[in-house]
Amino acid sequence: GESVGLHLPTLSVQEGDNSIINCAYSNSASDYFIWYKQESGKGPQFIIDIRSNMDKRQGQRVTVLLNKTVKHLSLQIAATQPGDSAVYFCAENSGGYQKVTFGTGTKLQVIP
Amino acid sequence: DTGVSQDPRHKITKRGQNVTFRCDPISEHNRLYWYRQTLGQGPEFLTYFQNEAQLEKSRLLSDRFSAERPKGSFSTLEIQRTEQGDSAMYLCASSLGTTQETQYFGPGTRLLVL
């Protein structure tokens, strides 16, 4: 079935450096993608989203890139901070009843 | 705090007991979702409400699971005759009710079945 997955399960980054978290999706009909951040013991927190008619969207310190040709999504975090340490999920919202399909997550570890 | 709230935050129960969790969505959000998350995995969809109507249920939702949203506001998720495999984080999310919209998650209820 359709799935959303991540290339790297764990990413260690030096504080102040930029982080890039990658995600591959398999449903070519997907038209809406979301990045969530989840800290230990908490629910997923919305970071940024992007619709399929865009290839880039910027937020505060975060940028999401979408490459529909290769079905790839990435999250870039500028000047990574210790508070960015968490598990990051990309998710696909395929319309209809708005079920969100999550991948397995990438753990970001920020080294002070 | 006007976000999604869930109660209780933690629940320990013995196998065979029934448990009930509550979710209060963001006010004016028409859609409410339940997800289950096990350690190291992403959340998995369980069920979804549009106002008080339950419109979709995942195959993960066995007959022992039932969810309600009687007045289109808060929702409850009940698990009957709990099994050890039910141990997980149960997450609730809500959204406004438009297409391609963000779901906002609550803090979750962590269930441990002994």
Interface residues (C-beta under 8 A of the other chain):
Chain A: D31 Y32 I34 Y36 G41 K42 G43 P44 Q45 F46 D49 R51 F89 A91 N93 G95 Y97 Q98 K99 V100 T101 F102 G103 T104 G105
Chain B: V4 R31 Y33 G40 Q41 G42 P43 E44 F45 Y48 Q50 L55 E56 L91 A93 S95 T99 Q100 E101 T102 Q103 Y104 F105 G106 P107 G108 R110
